[in-house]
Amino acid sequence: MDNHTNHGDSAVQSSALPHAAVTPSPRKKKKLLHIEFLRILCIWLVMFTHSATSGFSLYIPMQHSHWFPFYILVPFWVKISVPIFFMISGALLLGKDEPISVVFKKRIWRFSQVLVIFSFISYVAVYRNLNLVNFATLTYTSTLATAYYFLYLYLAFLLMLPIWRALTRSMTNTLYLYLIGLNLFFVGFIPVFSFLIFKGSAEMNYFLNPLLAVSEPSFYFITGYWIEHVLPESWLTRKNLIRLGLAAMAGTLIAATMTWYHGYIAGGITEENSQRFYDSFLFLNTAFVFCCARYWFTHHTVSERTRKILTTLGSLSFGVMLFEEITRNITRPILDRVLLKYSPHTPFIDAVIWICIAFALGLVITYVVNKLPYFRTLI
């Protein structure tokens, strides 16, 4: 993800906007601590997502546990990780002015290197050979590490970046809200109503969904820019955040209930049928966390020590994601042979501890790798 130093260099000049567009206000140059915090949080959540039935979807093997109602709510909040990544990228990149040539030289070239080099590292770690033809084929056709699909998506976004910049600058606040409304209706309510009526035997024609023209990643890129630059800071009050939090909890309860109901109709919750409603009201959860972070760091004074910790961890977080499959595999025995063996009655907490250890290992590896000049500029 793009390094950032300020809000100001991503502010949009009013002369470049149509009369009806919303003009983001310029801000002082400074590290955006809420962005750093969100980066760190999202990397951890991404890693926890990949814990699968050991933590993320623990409700599947633990359907008779007293903790099942809690376990089934967890994925709907953990899943905010990737959307927040996209929102951060939109917030940092969509307001900048860069020629297409700069986008290619500065951004696309860098991420192409990241994709190839770290896919190669993952390939060697998994296949333990140097078959370059096989490596090239796998890199071209699939992802060599679970989290690397994000790199492909990010490259696609960078290719569209000049166009998305022009589009977002011409949008009014009403159009942003309209886009959000379309998401909540077609991604949130329609799947719920459809399943309640047809019990899974019929679905709305896929091509009727207007969000096909935007896609989920692009939706979050755009709304990230909106929350960071267009949504007035005056809106970010405790009262409004409580309202947004209640809406997010309501959406989570609806989606979790539908997940349980789908399993009931299907004769049991499985890995396959459990994912149907994960994205239903995900925007509400994502927006709530993003807005809370922005509000907290705007209204609270952060000590210099805390600032340094956040900026340091934030600068290492991208590397942690690149190494996360390796660090999870290395630390997996700690979960299986130690945590679950000596505290078998707290599997969720055991999974949290495991991911924290894997995250810490990723920080150490990234810190060491960053000592090499080439990798310091790359990640």
Secondary structure in CASP SS format (residue, H / E / C, confidence):
PFRMAT SS
TARGET T0000
AUTHOR 0000-0000-0000
METHOD secondary structure of the structure
MODEL  1
M C 1.00
D C 1.00
N C 1.00
H C 1.00
T C 1.00
N E 1.00
H C 1.00
G H 1.00
D H 1.00
S H 1.00
A C 1.00
V C 1.00
Q C 1.00
S H 1.00
S H 1.00
A H 1.00
L C 1.00
P C 1.00
H C 1.00
A C 1.00
A C 1.00
V C 1.00
T C 1.00
P C 1.00
S C 1.00
P C 1.00
R C 1.00
K C 1.00
K E 1.00
K C 1.00
K C 1.00
L C 1.00
L H 1.00
H H 1.00
I H 1.00
E H 1.00
F H 1.00
L H 1.00
R H 1.00
I H 1.00
L H 1.00
C H 1.00
I H 1.00
W H 1.00
L H 1.00
V H 1.00
M H 1.00
F H 1.00
T H 1.00
H C 1.00
S C 1.00
A H 1.00
T H 1.00
S H 1.00
G C 1.00
F C 1.00
S C 1.00
L C 1.00
Y C 1.00
I C 1.00
P C 1.00
M C 1.00
Q C 1.00
H C 1.00
S C 1.00
H C 1.00
W C 1.00
F H 1.00
P H 1.00
F H 1.00
Y H 1.00
I H 1.00
L H 1.00
V H 1.00
P H 1.00
F H 1.00
W H 1.00
V H 1.00
K C 1.00
I C 1.00
S H 1.00
V H 1.00
P H 1.00
I H 1.00
F H 1.00
F H 1.00
M H 1.00
I H 1.00
S H 1.00
G H 1.00
A H 1.00
L H 1.00
L H 1.00
L C 1.00
G C 1.00
K C 1.00
D C 1.00
E C 1.00
P C 1.00
I H 1.00
S H 1.00
V H 1.00
V H 1.00
F H 1.00
K H 1.00
K H 1.00
R H 1.00
I H 1.00
W H 1.00
R H 1.00
F H 1.00
S H 1.00
Q H 1.00
V H 1.00
L H 1.00
V H 1.00
I H 1.00
F H 1.00
S H 1.00
F H 1.00
I H 1.00
S H 1.00
Y H 1.00
V H 1.00
A H 1.00
V H 1.00
Y H 1.00
R C 1.00
N C 1.00
L C 1.00
N C 1.00
L H 1.00
V H 1.00
N H 1.00
F H 1.00
A H 1.00
T H 1.00
L H 1.00
T H 1.00
Y H 1.00
T H 1.00
S C 1.00
T C 1.00
L C 1.00
A C 1.00
T H 1.00
A H 1.00
Y H 1.00
Y H 1.00
F H 1.00
L H 1.00
Y H 1.00
L H 1.00
Y H 1.00
L H 1.00
A H 1.00
F H 1.00
L H 1.00
L H 1.00
M H 1.00
L H 1.00
P H 1.00
I H 1.00
W H 1.00
R H 1.00
A H 1.00
L H 1.00
T H 1.00
R H 1.00
S C 1.00
M C 1.00
T C 1.00
N H 1.00
T H 1.00
L H 1.00
Y H 1.00
L H 1.00
Y H 1.00
L H 1.00
I H 1.00
G H 1.00
L H 1.00
N H 1.00
L H 1.00
F H 1.00
F H 1.00
V H 1.00
G H 1.00
F H 1.00
I H 1.00
P H 1.00
V H 1.00
F H 1.00
S H 1.00
F H 1.00
L H 1.00
I H 1.00
F H 1.00
K C 1.00
G C 1.00
S C 1.00
A C 1.00
E C 1.00
M C 1.00
N C 1.00
Y H 1.00
F H 1.00
L H 1.00
N C 1.00
P H 1.00
L H 1.00
L H 1.00
A H 1.00
V C 1.00
S C 1.00
E H 1.00
P H 1.00
S H 1.00
F H 1.00
Y H 1.00
F H 1.00
I H 1.00
T H 1.00
G H 1.00
Y H 1.00
W H 1.00
I H 1.00
E H 1.00
H H 1.00
V H 1.00
L C 1.00
P C 1.00
E H 1.00
S H 1.00
W H 1.00
L C 1.00
T C 1.00
R H 1.00
K H 1.00
N H 1.00
L H 1.00
I H 1.00
R H 1.00
L H 1.00
G H 1.00
L H 1.00
A H 1.00
A H 1.00
M H 1.00
A H 1.00
G H 1.00
T H 1.00
L H 1.00
I H 1.00
A H 1.00
A H 1.00
T H 1.00
M H 1.00
T H 1.00
W H 1.00
Y H 1.00
H H 1.00
G H 1.00
Y H 1.00
I H 1.00
A H 1.00
G C 1.00
G C 1.00
I C 1.00
T C 1.00
E C 1.00
E C 1.00
N H 1.00
S H 1.00
Q H 1.00
R C 1.00
F C 1.00
Y C 1.00
D C 1.00
S C 1.00
F C 1.00
L H 1.00
F H 1.00
L H 1.00
N H 1.00
T H 1.00
A H 1.00
F H 1.00
V H 1.00
F H 1.00
C H 1.00
C H 1.00
A H 1.00
R H 1.00
Y H 1.00
W H 1.00
F H 1.00
T H 1.00
H H 1.00
H C 1.00
T C 1.00
V C 1.00
S C 1.00
E H 1.00
R H 1.00
T H 1.00
R H 1.00
K H 1.00
I H 1.00
L H 1.00
T H 1.00
T H 1.00
L H 1.00
G H 1.00
S H 1.00
L H 1.00
S H 1.00
F H 1.00
G H 1.00
V H 1.00
M H 1.00
L H 1.00
F C 1.00
E H 1.00
E H 1.00
I H 1.00
T H 1.00
R H 1.00
N H 1.00
I H 1.00
T H 1.00
R H 1.00
P H 1.00
I H 1.00
L H 1.00
D H 1.00
R H 1.00
V H 1.00
L H 1.00
L H 1.00
K H 1.00
Y H 1.00
S C 1.00
P C 1.00
H C 1.00
T C 1.00
P H 1.00
F H 1.00
I H 1.00
D H 1.00
A H 1.00
V H 1.00
I H 1.00
W H 1.00
I H 1.00
C H 1.00
I H 1.00
A H 1.00
F H 1.00
A H 1.00
L H 1.00
G H 1.00
L H 1.00
V H 1.00
I H 1.00
T H 1.00
Y H 1.00
V H 1.00
V H 1.00
N C 1.00
K C 1.00
L C 1.00
P H 1.00
Y H 1.00
F H 1.00
R H 1.00
T H 1.00
L H 1.00
I C 1.00
END
